[in-house]
Amino acid sequence: MKNKYGVRIYPLDKKVILIKQTVKKDGSSNYVVDTMADGEHREAHVDINDDRGIADAVRTALTGNLQRS
């Protein structure tokens, strides 16, 4: 499936952003927040000034491999 994973980015405050991995379920055109087997969201909290950390988290989410951090 092409573009199965996506990303949502939320500002938490002036210092941290929240990056959540999303997934498109089979037969749907909508993306939903992806969860792990324990029910936790696949997400990362990244310093807003950490360009490399943001890019790495986005790339990882787009491949479907983001873990909770």
Steps between C-alpha positions, in 0.01 A plus 500: 500500500641837403520768771371275776661715772473871570591752768320749721697775672373696799663786692496423873667817617773735383767230546351163399301360210315170496535283190244221464514220246175442312386203297248456222290191564421269206195618310502846659613835367552640851811489716468426873760521778695175504512307826731229628382166639488648853267779383760777516525737205804488273637847571807704574554815705770711335660832591363758259854616418630148424467500120676167462287338771182628335606379156605160637170454687297595191702265275466218752123553527459501122658154488269375779776451758448778755506384862386690810760743633 
